[in-house]
Amino acid sequence: MMYGTELIQKLEAEITTLQATLDRRAERIANWETDEDDCFISERCESRTIATNRNKISLIKDGGCAWFTEYATLDGKLVNAHWCDTKFGYSLRAEMPDGSVVWTTASTAKGLAKRGLKKVECKRPAWFKFSSPYSGMMGVYSGDYVLFPSAYNYATGEPAEAEPIEIRDVTEGE
């Protein structure tokens, strides 16, 4: 697995290659050798990859970690929680440490506290993945790269721990 300086060099080389491809394509379009309509997907993908590589380089230089919103019990124990689309609308499903499952539609600190939960931010190793709500050409064109908690820290090459590096409470200010 590539990480740190070696990965930054690879990403910078890819940016250089993609930028040269974009420049050559722009020149061909300007010379009427090809039409812009034949190139818009390639241009979109290459431009997006350049931007994502710059974000990856920035993430590596910042230590390879990012903050993610998670949920915890009121005493600070992290819970496995995610938002679900139910027949009653979106609801938060949280698996509590005692094994019970709590459902709530609350998103405010007060509402979450009534169900024994609070919103926290956890610092974890992060990386980027492609995400789109669509498929096919619409998915390719409209999708984007998003941060996700990674199994590895791409700045150090170390595997991620199960527990976050740092936790901060975000509900206190609400």
N, C-alpha and C positions, 0 to 999 in steps of 0.2 A: 504494500500500500504506500502510495506517495503521500507525503505530508510536508508541512513547513516550507522552507526555502525552495526545495526541489519542486514542490507542487506549484508554488508561486511562479517559478520560472516556466513551467509547462503551461500554466494559464496565460502568462504574458505572451508566450510564443503563439498560442492559439489566437489570442486577441490580434496580434500582428498579422497572422495568416488570414483571419476573417476580415480584417479591415482592408487588406490588399484585395481580397475577393470582392468586397463591396465597392471599392474604388474602381476596379476593372469593370464591374457590371455597370456602374454609373457612367463610365466612359463609353461603353458599348451602347448604352441607351442614348447618350448625347450624340453619338455618331450614327444613330438610326440603324444600328446593326441588330438590335433586338428591341422589343417593346416592353414598356414598364409593366404592362398587364401580365407578361410572361414571367415576371421576376418578383412579384410582390410577396409571395410566401417565402421565398429564399431570403429576400431582404429582411423580412420580419424576423425570421428564425436566426439569421446571422447577427442582426442588431441586438436581439434579445440575448443571445449567447454572449456577446461582447459585454453587455451590461451585467449579466449574471457573473461572468468571470471576474469583472471588476469588484462586484459585491463579495465574491468568494475570497479574493485577495485581501479585501478590507477585513473580512471576518477572520482570516488566518492571522493577519497582522494585529488584530485586537485580541488574540488569544484563543480563537476558535469557539467561543461560547456566545450564547444569546439568552435573552429572558423570554420565558414562555408562561402564559397564564394557566394556572392549575387551581385545584380546589383542595382544601384541607378541612379537618374538623376544627372546632373552635379552640382546641388545645394544641393545634399545629401539626397533627398527623396527616400526611398526604393521603388522599383517597383517589381511587380510579374513577374518574368522572368524565362524561362526555354528553354533549347535547344531542337529543334524538328528535326526529320529526314524528310525532304521534298523532293520533286522530284528534287530540285535544290541542294541537299546536306543538311548538318546540318546548321540550322539557329537559331539564338536567337530570341525568341518572348517575347517582354516586354510590359506589360500593364502600360502605363504612368499614372501619377496622374490625368491628364485631361480626362482620359477615352479612349484616342487613343491607338492604338497598333502599336508598332514599330518592324519591322523585320530587322535583320542584320546578316551577316555572319562574321562580324568583331570580332576579339578577342583581338586586341591590344588596348592600351589606346587611340591612335590617331584615330583608326577606330571607336571605341565605342563613342568617343567624337563627331564625325561627326553626330552621330545619337542621341546625347543628353544623352549619358549614360556613366557610369564609373563602374569599378569593385570595390567592397568593400568586406571586411570580417566582419562578424557579430558574436559576441560571444553570444551563446544561450545555454540553457540547452540541453544536448545530451544524447543519449543512443545508443544501438547497435541493429541491426536487421539483419536477415539472408537474403542474396541476392545472386542470381545466374541467369545467362543468359539462363540457360538450365532447363529442367524439368526431372522428374524421377530420376533414379540412377545417371545419369550424373550431374544433378543439385545438388543432395546431395553431391556428391564427389567433384565437382569443385567449389561449392559455398563458400562463406565466410561471416563473420559478418562485417557490415559496420556501421559507425557512422551516425546518423540522428538527426535532431533537434527534441527534445522530448517535449511533452506537460507537462512534470514534470521534476523537478530537483531531481535526485535520491540521491543527497548528502544531500539535505535539506528537501525533501518531498513537496516543494512548487510548485504550478502550474506555468508554464512558462507564461511570459507576451507576448503580441503580438509584442511589440517592443523589439529589441535585447538589451542585457545588455550593450554592447559596440560596436562601429563601427569604423573600421579603413580603410582608403583609401589605396588600393594596386596598383592603376594605376599610382601614382605619380612617382614611381621608374622605370616604364617601358620606 
